[in-house]
Amino acid sequence: MNDILEIKYDGRPCYNIVLENDFSRLAYFLDKTGKKYQRICIVSDTNVAALYIDDVHEALRDCAGEITQFVFQAGEASKNLNVVEDLYENLIKAHFDRKDLLVALGGGVVGDLTGFAAATYLRGIDFIQMPTSLLSMVDSSIGGKTGVDFRAFKNMVGAFYMPRLVYMNLSVLKSLPAEQFRSGMGEVIKHGLIADRDYFDFLIRDREKICAFDPEAIFHVVKRSCEIKGAVVEEDPKEQGIRATLNFGHTIGHAVEKLSKFSLFHGQCVAVGSVAASYLSMKKGYLSEDDYKQIRKTFEDYGLPVSVDSSRYQAAEILKTTKSDKKMQAGRIKFILLEQIGKAVINTSLTDTDLLEGINEILR
């Protein structure tokens, strides 16, 4: 099974998302972008490099005169300006110029960091995304958001910068640890909640096939989530309007993620944040109680948390941390609610009392 999705920018074709089952046609699709490169640097982390960097190096063998590698320590702790500086130095010493290419081989940390380096090195060189986790396939590799964490603030430094290509080898998901697969499902479920009730129902109905890595079910999950995110970013590439709906579950989720010192996976925090947001959607009269219970159960059924330990996380501290979120508008949080399952809305009227009510719902 394979497919190609075209992503537009300002109404014009910008890049393709290629869904494949191996790396064999990577060189072919890179050539189809119409660019030739003298040098390629494959950027990866220690976990992914051990599994796939040699295969990708071989697949790109005839695409450039020189192929180098830059590998950094796996984990969110590496998503910072110090590692970006190390990458800059590596590129400078290897004489990379604007006619060369970076390849982001890995999960969201690798993709975000590599994209930011590409956007800022020599004021911009080409890069391609090769996501290897479910989370990065359905979320961070699509839409041109790049960036790194700054001190204690997540994704606070970054740029909108589009890749030349997104190439997904779905077979790599088989090597993904179960906890990271579940994390990816946090974003997948979110896509159904904000944009497609039928897709949400599919995730409920075909859960056993998805969790068993049935090829057709996994292919549909990745493709449909890419279609949903792709359509949103095409309409609003720089998050001036509707793209904000992709942040459903993220405001409270990011606060929990930060307070956990990143001991929780991103998708786990999105799940917790989505439960809080769904609860507030019910309290505002949008969702029924049955809808809320179904949402909560769906996250639970995929092995995702729907609450956090009240002995470790305090409601007031979570609220305070949400205020450092970059999704603020004139001093108020741009919060995403569900008008119904399958349709998200932007709300800037929630008070601290409202938010505390949602936060208390996820404290056990």
HELIX and SHEET records of a PDB file:
HELIX    1   1 LEU A   26  LYS A   32  1                                   7    
HELIX    2   2 THR A   46  VAL A   48  1                                   3    
HELIX    3   3 ALA A   49  ILE A   53  3                                   5    
HELIX    4   4 ASP A   54  ALA A   59  1                                   6    
HELIX    5   5 GLU A   76  SER A   78  5                                   3    
HELIX    6   6 LEU A   81  LYS A   93  1                                  13    
HELIX    7   7 GLY A  108  THR A  120  1                                  13    
HELIX    8   8 TYR A  121  ARG A  123  5                                   3    
HELIX    9   9 LEU A  134  LEU A  135  1                                   2    
HELIX   10  10 SER A  136  SER A  140  3                                   5    
HELIX   11  11 LEU A  170  SER A  175  5                                   6    
HELIX   12  12 ALA A  178  ALA A  195  1                                  18    
HELIX   13  13 ARG A  197  ARG A  205  1                                   9    
HELIX   14  14 ARG A  207  CYS A  211  1                                   5    
HELIX   15  15 PRO A  215  GLU A  235  1                                  21    
HELIX   16  16 ILE A  242  ASN A  247  5                                   6    
HELIX   17  17 HIS A  250  LEU A  259  1                                  10    
HELIX   18  18 HIS A  266  LYS A  283  1                                  18    
HELIX   19  19 GLU A  289  ASP A  301  1                                  13    
HELIX   20  20 ALA A  315  THR A  322  1                                   8    
HELIX   21  21 ASP A  352  GLU A  361  1                                  10    
SHEET    1   A 3 ASP A   3  TYR A   9  0                                        
SHEET    2   A 3 ARG A  12  GLU A  20 -1                                        
SHEET    3   A 3 LEU A 165  ASN A 169  1                                        
SHEET    1   B 4 GLU A  66  PHE A  72  0                                        
SHEET    2   B 4 ARG A  39  ASP A  45  1                                        
SHEET    3   B 4 LEU A 101  GLY A 106  1                                        
SHEET    4   B 4 ASP A 126  PRO A 131  1                                        
SHEET    1   C 2 LYS A 145  PHE A 150  0                                        
SHEET    2   C 2 PHE A 153  PHE A 160 -1                                        
SHEET    1   D 2 MET A 328  GLN A 329  0                                        
SHEET    2   D 2 ARG A 332  ILE A 333 -1                                        
SHEET    1   E 2 PHE A 335  GLN A 340  0                                        
SHEET    2   E 2 LYS A 343  ASN A 347 -1                                        
END                                                                             
